[in-house]
Amino acid sequence: MSEEFLSSEDLDLRNLSWEELMVWWTAWLRQAQATNEQDAHLYSHGVFRVEPGWKLTPSGVVRDEEFWASQREHEADGDSPGR
C-alpha cells in the first residue's frame, strides 16, 4: 500500500503547462480557504502552536476563558496586557 496521494506525474510541476499549473494552484487555494474557520487560531510556524488566548482541545481550538479572565483582572488592576 502506498501513502502517496499524488502520482509522480502530478508532482512534476516543472513540466506542467501554465493552464495545468493554474488548475492545481486553484485547487490548492480552495482547499486552504475551506479550513480557514477551523484553523484561524493555529500557527504552522514560530514559537506558538496556538494563538495566545486560545487552547487546543480534542474537539478543536476553543477560547481559553481562564486566560481572558486573567487579562480582565490585570486591566482592572491598572496593568496593561503583557506586563
BARONU-186963 format. One record per atom (N, C-alpha, C, O, CB): atom name; x, y, z; residue number from 1. Coordinates in Angstrom, 1 decimal, always signed. Glycine has a CB too. Example, Ala and Ser with C-alpha at 12.3 -4.5 7.8 and 13.67 -1.06 7.14 Angstrom:
REM BARONU-186963
SITE   atom       px       py       pz     n
SITE      N    +13.2     -5.7     +7.8     1
SITE     CA    +12.3     -4.5     +7.8     1
SITE      C    +13.2     -3.3     +7.8     1
SITE      O    +14.2     -3.3     +8.5     1
SITE     CB    +11.3     -4.5     +9.0     1
SITE      N    +12.8     -2.2     +7.1     2
SITE     CA    +13.7     -1.1     +7.1     2
SITE      C    +12.9     +0.0     +7.9     2
SITE      O    +13.4     +1.1     +8.0     2
SITE     CB    +14.1     -0.6     +5.7     2
REM end
This chain:
REM BARONU-186963
SITE   atom       px       py       pz     n
SITE      N     +0.8     -1.2     +0.0     1
SITE     CA     +0.0     +0.0     +0.0     1
SITE      C     +0.9     +1.2     +0.0     1
SITE      O     +1.9     +1.3     +0.7     1
SITE     CB     -1.0     +0.0     +1.2     1
SITE      N     +0.5     +2.2     -0.8     2
SITE     CA     +1.3     +3.4     -0.9     2
SITE      C     +0.6     +4.5     -0.2     2
SITE      O     -0.7     +4.6     -0.2     2
SITE     CB     +1.5     +3.8     -2.4     2
SITE      N     +1.3     +5.4     +0.5     3
SITE     CA     +0.7     +6.5     +1.2     3
SITE      C     +0.8     +7.8     +0.4     3
SITE      O     +0.5     +8.9     +0.8     3
SITE     CB     +1.4     +6.7     +2.5     3
SITE      N     +1.2     +7.7     -0.9     4
SITE     CA     +1.3     +8.8     -1.8     4
SITE      C     -0.1     +9.2     -2.3     4
SITE      O     -0.8     +8.3     -2.8     4
SITE     CB     +2.3     +8.6     -2.9     4
SITE      N     -0.4    +10.4     -2.2     5
SITE     CA     -1.7    +10.9     -2.7     5
SITE      C     -1.7    +11.3     -4.2     5
SITE      O     -2.6    +11.3     -4.9     5
SITE     CB     -2.3    +12.0     -1.9     5
SITE      N     -0.5    +11.8     -4.6     6
SITE     CA     -0.3    +12.3     -5.9     6
SITE      C     +0.7    +11.4     -6.7     6
SITE      O     +1.6    +10.9     -6.1     6
SITE     CB     +0.2    +13.7     -5.9     6
SITE      N     +0.4    +11.2     -8.0     7
SITE     CA     +1.3    +10.4     -8.8     7
SITE      C     +2.6    +11.2     -9.1     7
SITE      O     +2.7    +12.4     -8.8     7
SITE     CB     +0.6     +9.9    -10.1     7
SITE      N     +3.6    +10.5     -9.6     8
SITE     CA     +4.8    +11.2    -10.0     8
SITE      C     +4.6    +12.2    -11.1     8
SITE      O     +5.2    +13.3    -11.1     8
SITE     CB     +5.9    +10.2    -10.4     8
SITE      N     +3.6    +12.0    -11.9     9
SITE     CA     +3.2    +12.9    -13.0     9
SITE      C     +2.6    +14.2    -12.3     9
SITE      O     +2.8    +15.3    -12.8     9
SITE     CB     +2.2    +12.3    -14.0     9
SITE      N     +1.8    +14.0    -11.3    10
SITE     CA     +1.2    +15.1    -10.6    10
SITE      C     +2.2    +16.0     -9.9    10
SITE      O     +2.1    +17.2     -9.8    10
SITE     CB     +0.2    +14.6     -9.5    10
SITE      N     +3.3    +15.4     -9.4    11
SITE     CA     +4.3    +16.1     -8.7    11
SITE      C     +5.3    +16.8     -9.6    11
SITE      O     +6.2    +17.5     -9.2    11
SITE     CB     +5.0    +15.2     -7.7    11
SITE      N     +5.3    +16.5    -10.9    12
SITE     CA     +6.2    +17.0    -11.9    12
SITE      C     +5.8    +18.4    -12.3    12
SITE      O     +5.3    +18.6    -13.5    12
SITE     CB     +6.4    +16.0    -13.1    12
SITE      N     +5.9    +19.4    -11.4    13
SITE     CA     +5.4    +20.7    -11.7    13
SITE      C     +6.1    +21.4    -12.8    13
SITE      O     +5.6    +22.2    -13.6    13
SITE     CB     +5.5    +21.5    -10.5    13
SITE      N     +7.4    +21.1    -12.9    14
SITE     CA     +8.2    +21.7    -13.9    14
SITE      C     +7.7    +21.5    -15.4    14
SITE      O     +7.9    +22.3    -16.2    14
SITE     CB     +9.7    +21.2    -13.8    14
SITE      N     +7.1    +20.3    -15.6    15
SITE     CA     +6.7    +20.0    -17.0    15
SITE      C     +5.2    +20.2    -17.2    15
SITE      O     +4.6    +19.8    -18.2    15
SITE     CB     +7.0    +18.6    -17.3    15
SITE      N     +4.5    +20.9    -16.2    16
SITE     CA     +3.1    +21.2    -16.4    16
SITE      C     +3.0    +22.4    -17.3    16
SITE      O     +3.8    +23.3    -17.3    16
SITE     CB     +2.4    +21.5    -15.1    16
SITE      N     +1.9    +22.5    -18.1    17
SITE     CA     +1.6    +23.7    -18.9    17
SITE      C     +1.1    +24.7    -17.9    17
SITE      O     +0.8    +24.4    -16.7    17
SITE     CB     +0.5    +23.4    -20.0    17
SITE      N     +1.1    +26.0    -18.3    18
SITE     CA     +0.6    +27.1    -17.4    18
SITE      C     -0.8    +26.8    -17.0    18
SITE      O     -1.2    +27.0    -15.8    18
SITE     CB     +0.7    +28.4    -18.2    18
SITE      N     -1.7    +26.3    -17.9    19
SITE     CA     -3.1    +26.1    -17.6    19
SITE      C     -3.2    +24.9    -16.6    19
SITE      O     -4.0    +25.0    -15.6    19
SITE     CB     -3.8    +25.7    -18.9    19
SITE      N     -2.4    +23.9    -16.7    20
SITE     CA     -2.4    +22.8    -15.7    20
SITE      C     -1.9    +23.2    -14.4    20
SITE      O     -2.5    +22.9    -13.3    20
SITE     CB     -1.5    +21.6    -16.2    20
SITE      N     -0.9    +24.1    -14.3    21
SITE     CA     -0.4    +24.6    -13.1    21
SITE      C     -1.4    +25.5    -12.4    21
SITE      O     -1.6    +25.4    -11.2    21
SITE     CB     +0.9    +25.4    -13.3    21
SITE      N     -2.1    +26.3    -13.2    22
SITE     CA     -3.2    +27.1    -12.6    22
SITE      C     -4.4    +26.3    -12.0    22
SITE      O     -5.0    +26.6    -11.0    22
SITE     CB     -3.7    +28.1    -13.6    22
SITE      N     -4.7    +25.2    -12.7    23
SITE     CA     -5.7    +24.3    -12.2    23
SITE      C     -5.3    +23.7    -10.8    23
SITE      O     -6.1    +23.7     -9.9    23
SITE     CB     -6.0    +23.1    -13.2    23
SITE      N     -4.0    +23.2    -10.7    24
SITE     CA     -3.5    +22.7     -9.4    24
SITE      C     -3.5    +23.8     -8.3    24
SITE      O     -3.9    +23.6     -7.2    24
SITE     CB     -2.2    +22.1     -9.5    24
SITE      N     -3.0    +25.0     -8.7    25
SITE     CA     -2.9    +26.1     -7.8    25
SITE      C     -4.2    +26.5     -7.3    25
SITE      O     -4.4    +26.7     -6.1    25
SITE     CB     -2.2    +27.3     -8.5    25
SITE      N     -5.2    +26.6     -8.2    26
SITE     CA     -6.6    +27.0     -7.8    26
SITE      C     -7.2    +26.0     -6.8    26
SITE      O     -7.8    +26.3     -5.8    26
SITE     CB     -7.5    +27.2     -9.0    26
SITE      N     -7.0    +24.7     -7.1    27
SITE     CA     -7.5    +23.6     -6.3    27
SITE      C     -6.9    +23.7     -4.9    27
SITE      O     -7.5    +23.5     -3.9    27
SITE     CB     -7.2    +22.2     -6.9    27
SITE      N     -5.5    +24.0     -4.8    28
SITE     CA     -4.8    +24.1     -3.5    28
SITE      C     -5.4    +25.3     -2.7    28
SITE      O     -5.6    +25.1     -1.5    28
SITE     CB     -3.3    +24.2     -3.8    28
SITE      N     -5.6    +26.4     -3.4    29
SITE     CA     -6.1    +27.6     -2.7    29
SITE      C     -7.5    +27.4     -2.2    29
SITE      O     -7.8    +27.8     -1.1    29
SITE     CB     -6.1    +28.8     -3.7    29
SITE      N     -8.3    +26.7     -3.0    30
SITE     CA     -9.7    +26.4     -2.5    30
SITE      C     -9.7    +25.5     -1.3    30
SITE      O    -10.4    +25.7     -0.3    30
SITE     CB    -10.5    +25.8     -3.6    30
SITE      N     -8.8    +24.5     -1.3    31
SITE     CA     -8.7    +23.6     -0.1    31
SITE      C     -8.2    +24.4     +1.1    31
SITE      O     -8.7    +24.2     +2.2    31
SITE     CB     -7.7    +22.5     -0.5    31
SITE      N     -7.2    +25.2     +0.9    32
SITE     CA     -6.7    +26.0     +2.0    32
SITE      C     -7.7    +27.0     +2.6    32
SITE      O     -7.9    +27.1     +3.8    32
SITE     CB     -5.4    +26.8     +1.6    32
SITE      N     -8.5    +27.6     +1.7    33
SITE     CA     -9.6    +28.5     +2.2    33
SITE      C    -10.7    +27.8     +2.9    33
SITE      O    -11.4    +28.3     +3.8    33
SITE     CB    -10.1    +29.3     +1.0    33
SITE      N    -10.9    +26.5     +2.6    34
SITE     CA    -12.0    +25.7     +3.1    34
SITE      C    -11.8    +25.5     +4.6    34
SITE      O    -12.8    +25.2     +5.3    34
SITE     CB    -12.2    +24.4     +2.4    34
SITE      N    -10.6    +25.5     +5.1    35
SITE     CA    -10.3    +25.3     +6.5    35
SITE      C    -10.0    +26.5     +7.3    35
SITE      O     -9.6    +26.4     +8.5    35
SITE     CB     -9.1    +24.3     +6.6    35
SITE      N    -10.2    +27.7     +6.8    36
SITE     CA     -9.9    +29.0     +7.5    36
SITE      C    -10.6    +29.0     +8.8    36
SITE      O     -9.9    +29.4     +9.8    36
SITE     CB    -10.3    +30.1     +6.7    36
SITE      N    -11.9    +28.7     +8.9    37
SITE     CA    -12.6    +28.8    +10.2    37
SITE      C    -12.0    +27.8    +11.2    37
SITE      O    -12.0    +28.1    +12.4    37
SITE     CB    -14.1    +28.5    +10.0    37
SITE      N    -11.6    +26.6    +10.8    38
SITE     CA    -11.1    +25.6    +11.7    38
SITE      C     -9.7    +25.9    +12.2    38
SITE      O     -9.4    +25.5    +13.4    38
SITE     CB    -11.1    +24.3    +11.0    38
SITE      N     -8.9    +26.6    +11.5    39
SITE     CA     -7.5    +26.8    +11.9    39
SITE      C     -7.1    +28.3    +12.1    39
SITE      O     -6.0    +28.6    +12.0    39
SITE     CB     -6.6    +26.2    +10.9    39
SITE      N     -8.1    +29.1    +12.3    40
SITE     CA     -7.9    +30.5    +12.5    40
SITE      C     -6.9    +30.9    +13.6    40
SITE      O     -6.2    +31.9    +13.5    40
SITE     CB     -9.2    +31.3    +12.7    40
SITE      N     -6.9    +30.1    +14.7    41
SITE     CA     -6.0    +30.4    +15.8    41
SITE      C     -4.9    +29.5    +16.0    41
SITE      O     -4.2    +29.4    +17.0    41
SITE     CB     -6.9    +30.4    +17.1    41
SITE      N     -4.6    +28.7    +14.9    42
SITE     CA     -3.4    +27.8    +14.9    42
SITE      C     -2.3    +28.4    +14.1    42
SITE      O     -2.5    +29.2    +13.2    42
SITE     CB     -3.8    +26.4    +14.3    42
SITE      N     -1.0    +28.1    +14.6    43
SITE     CA     +0.2    +28.5    +13.9    43
SITE      C     +0.9    +27.3    +13.2    43
SITE      O     +0.9    +26.3    +13.9    43
SITE     CB     +1.1    +29.3    +14.8    43
SITE      N     +1.4    +27.5    +12.1    44
SITE     CA     +2.1    +26.4    +11.4    44
SITE      C     +3.6    +26.6    +11.6    44
SITE      O     +4.4    +25.8    +11.2    44
SITE     CB     +1.8    +26.3    +10.0    44
SITE      N     +4.0    +27.7    +12.2    45
SITE     CA     +5.5    +28.0    +12.4    45
SITE      C     +5.6    +29.0    +13.6    45
SITE      O     +4.6    +29.6    +14.0    45
SITE     CB     +6.1    +28.6    +11.1    45
SITE      N     +6.8    +29.2    +14.0    46
SITE     CA     +7.0    +30.1    +15.1    46
SITE      C     +7.1    +29.4    +16.5    46
SITE      O     +7.2    +28.2    +16.5    46
SITE     CB     +5.9    +31.2    +15.1    46
SITE      N     +6.9    +30.2    +17.5    47
SITE     CA     +7.1    +29.7    +18.9    47
SITE      C     +5.8    +29.2    +19.5    47
SITE      O     +5.8    +28.5    +20.5    47
SITE     CB     +7.7    +30.8    +19.7    47
SITE      N     +4.7    +29.7    +19.0    48
SITE     CA     +3.4    +29.3    +19.5    48
SITE      C     +2.7    +28.2    +18.6    48
SITE      O     +2.8    +28.2    +17.4    48
SITE     CB     +2.4    +30.5    +19.6    48
SITE      N     +2.1    +27.2    +19.2    49
SITE     CA     +1.3    +26.3    +18.5    49
SITE      C     -0.1    +26.8    +18.3    49
SITE      O     -0.7    +26.6    +17.2    49
SITE     CB     +1.3    +24.9    +19.2    49
SITE      N     -0.6    +27.5    +19.3    50
SITE     CA     -1.9    +28.0    +19.3    50
SITE      C     -1.8    +29.5    +19.7    50
SITE      O     -1.0    +29.9    +20.5    50
SITE     CB     -2.9    +27.3    +20.2    50
SITE      N     -2.6    +30.4    +19.1    51
SITE     CA     -2.6    +31.8    +19.4    51
SITE      C     -2.9    +32.0    +20.9    51
SITE      O     -3.8    +31.3    +21.4    51
SITE     CB     -3.7    +32.5    +18.6    51
SITE      N     -2.2    +32.9    +21.6    52
SITE     CA     -2.4    +33.1    +23.0    52
SITE      C     -3.9    +33.5    +23.2    52
SITE      O     -4.4    +34.3    +22.4    52
SITE     CB     -1.5    +34.2    +23.5    52
SITE      N     -4.5    +33.0    +24.2    53
SITE     CA     -5.9    +33.3    +24.5    53
SITE      C     -6.8    +32.2    +23.9    53
SITE      O     -8.0    +32.3    +24.1    53
SITE     CB     -6.3    +34.6    +23.9    53
SITE      N     -6.2    +31.2    +23.3    54
SITE     CA     -7.0    +30.1    +22.7    54
SITE      C     -6.3    +28.8    +23.2    54
SITE      O     -5.1    +28.9    +23.5    54
SITE     CB     -7.1    +30.2    +21.2    54
SITE      N     -7.0    +27.7    +23.2    55
SITE     CA     -6.3    +26.4    +23.5    55
SITE      C     -6.8    +25.3    +22.6    55
SITE      O     -8.0    +25.4    +22.1    55
SITE     CB     -6.6    +26.1    +25.0    55
SITE      N     -6.0    +24.4    +22.4    56
SITE     CA     -6.3    +23.2    +21.6    56
SITE      C     -6.9    +22.1    +22.4    56
SITE      O     -6.3    +21.7    +23.4    56
SITE     CB     -5.0    +22.7    +20.8    56
SITE      N     -8.0    +21.6    +22.0    57
SITE     CA     -8.7    +20.6    +22.8    57
SITE      C     -9.0    +19.4    +21.8    57
SITE      O     -8.8    +19.6    +20.6    57
SITE     CB    -10.1    +21.1    +23.4    57
SITE      N     -9.4    +18.3    +22.2    58
SITE     CA     -9.7    +17.2    +21.3    58
SITE      C    -10.8    +17.6    +20.3    58
SITE      O    -10.9    +17.0    +19.2    58
SITE     CB    -10.2    +16.0    +22.1    58
SITE      N    -11.7    +18.5    +20.6    59
SITE     CA    -12.7    +18.9    +19.7    59
SITE      C    -12.3    +20.1    +18.8    59
SITE      O    -13.1    +20.6    +18.0    59
SITE     CB    -14.0    +19.3    +20.5    59
SITE      N    -11.1    +20.6    +19.0    60
SITE     CA    -10.6    +21.7    +18.2    60
SITE      C    -10.1    +22.9    +19.0    60
SITE      O     -9.9    +22.7    +20.2    60
SITE     CB    -11.7    +22.2    +17.3    60
SITE      N    -10.0    +24.0    +18.4    61
SITE     CA     -9.4    +25.2    +19.1    61
SITE      C    -10.6    +26.0    +19.7    61
SITE      O    -11.6    +26.2    +19.1    61
SITE     CB     -8.6    +26.1    +18.2    61
SITE      N    -10.5    +26.3    +21.0    62
SITE     CA    -11.5    +27.0    +21.7    62
SITE      C    -10.9    +28.1    +22.5    62
SITE      O     -9.7    +28.2    +22.8    62
SITE     CB    -12.3    +26.0    +22.7    62
SITE      N    -11.8    +29.1    +22.8    63
SITE     CA    -11.3    +30.3    +23.6    63
SITE      C    -10.9    +29.8    +25.0    63
SITE      O    -11.7    +29.1    +25.6    63
SITE     CB    -12.5    +31.4    +23.6    63
SITE      N     -9.8    +30.3    +25.5    64
SITE     CA     -9.3    +30.0    +26.8    64
SITE      C     -9.9    +31.0    +27.8    64
SITE      O     -9.3    +32.1    +28.0    64
SITE     CB     -7.7    +29.9    +26.8    64
SITE      N    -11.0    +30.7    +28.4    65
SITE     CA    -11.6    +31.6    +29.3    65
SITE      C    -10.8    +32.0    +30.5    65
SITE      O    -10.9    +33.2    +31.0    65
SITE     CB    -13.0    +31.1    +29.8    65
SITE      N     -9.9    +31.1    +31.0    66
SITE     CA     -9.0    +31.5    +32.1    66
SITE      C     -8.1    +32.6    +31.7    66
SITE      O     -7.8    +33.5    +32.5    66
SITE     CB     -8.3    +30.2    +32.6    66
SITE      N     -7.5    +32.5    +30.5    67
SITE     CA     -6.6    +33.5    +30.0    67
SITE      C     -7.3    +34.8    +30.0    67
SITE      O     -6.7    +35.8    +30.4    67
SITE     CB     -6.1    +33.1    +28.6    67
SITE      N     -8.5    +34.9    +29.4    68
SITE     CA     -9.2    +36.1    +29.2    68
SITE      C     -9.6    +36.7    +30.6    68
SITE      O     -9.6    +37.9    +30.8    68
SITE     CB    -10.4    +36.0    +28.3    68
SITE      N    -10.0    +35.8    +31.6    69
SITE     CA    -10.3    +36.3    +32.9    69
SITE      C     -9.1    +37.0    +33.6    69
SITE      O     -9.2    +38.0    +34.2    69
SITE     CB    -10.8    +35.1    +33.8    69
SITE      N     -7.9    +36.3    +33.4    70
SITE     CA     -6.7    +36.9    +34.0    70
SITE      C     -6.4    +38.2    +33.3    70
SITE      O     -5.8    +39.1    +34.0    70
SITE     CB     -5.5    +35.9    +33.9    70
SITE      N     -6.6    +38.4    +32.0    71
SITE     CA     -6.4    +39.6    +31.3    71
SITE      C     -7.3    +40.7    +31.9    71
SITE      O     -6.9    +41.9    +32.1    71
SITE     CB     -6.6    +39.5    +29.8    71
SITE      N     -8.6    +40.4    +32.1    72
SITE     CA     -9.5    +41.4    +32.7    72
SITE      C     -9.1    +41.8    +34.1    72
SITE      O     -9.2    +42.9    +34.5    72
SITE     CB    -10.9    +40.8    +32.7    72
SITE      N     -8.5    +40.8    +34.9    73
SITE     CA     -8.0    +41.2    +36.2    73
SITE      C     -6.9    +42.1    +36.2    73
SITE      O     -6.8    +43.1    +36.9    73
SITE     CB     -7.6    +39.9    +37.0    73
SITE      N     -6.0    +41.9    +35.2    74
SITE     CA     -4.8    +42.8    +35.1    74
SITE      C     -5.3    +44.2    +34.7    74
SITE      O     -4.7    +45.2    +35.1    74
SITE     CB     -3.8    +42.2    +34.0    74
SITE      N     -6.2    +44.2    +33.8    75
SITE     CA     -6.7    +45.5    +33.3    75
SITE      C     -7.4    +46.3    +34.5    75
SITE      O     -7.3    +47.5    +34.6    75
SITE     CB     -7.7    +45.4    +32.1    75
SITE      N     -8.1    +45.5    +35.3    76
SITE     CA     -8.8    +46.1    +36.4    76
SITE      C     -7.8    +46.7    +37.4    76
SITE      O     -8.1    +47.7    +38.1    76
SITE     CB     -9.8    +45.1    +37.1    76
SITE      N     -6.7    +46.0    +37.5    77
SITE     CA     -5.6    +46.5    +38.5    77
SITE      C     -4.8    +47.6    +37.9    77
SITE      O     -3.9    +48.1    +38.5    77
SITE     CB     -4.7    +45.3    +38.8    77
SITE      N     -5.1    +48.0    +36.7    78
SITE     CA     -4.4    +49.1    +36.0    78
SITE      C     -3.1    +48.6    +35.3    78
SITE      O     -2.4    +49.4    +34.7    78
SITE     CB     -3.9    +50.1    +37.1    78
SITE      N     -2.9    +47.3    +35.2    79
SITE     CA     -1.8    +46.8    +34.4    79
SITE      C     -2.2    +46.7    +32.9    79
SITE      O     -3.4    +46.5    +32.6    79
SITE     CB     -1.4    +45.4    +34.9    79
SITE      N     -1.3    +47.0    +32.1    80
SITE     CA     -1.6    +46.8    +30.7    80
SITE      C     -1.3    +45.4    +30.3    80
SITE      O     -0.4    +44.8    +30.9    80
SITE     CB     -0.8    +47.8    +29.8    80
SITE      N     -2.0    +44.8    +29.3    81
SITE     CA     -1.8    +43.4    +28.9    81
SITE      C     -0.3    +43.2    +28.5    81
SITE      O     +0.3    +44.0    +27.9    81
SITE     CB     -2.7    +43.0    +27.8    81
SITE      N     +0.2    +42.0    +28.9    82
SITE     CA     +1.5    +41.6    +28.5    82
SITE      C     +2.6    +42.1    +29.5    82
SITE      O     +3.8    +41.8    +29.2    82
SITE     CB     +1.8    +42.2    +27.2    82
SITE      N     +2.2    +42.8    +30.5    83
SITE     CA     +3.2    +43.2    +31.5    83
SITE      C     +3.4    +42.2    +32.6    83
SITE      O     +4.2    +42.5    +33.5    83
SITE     CB     +2.9    +44.5    +32.1    83
REM end
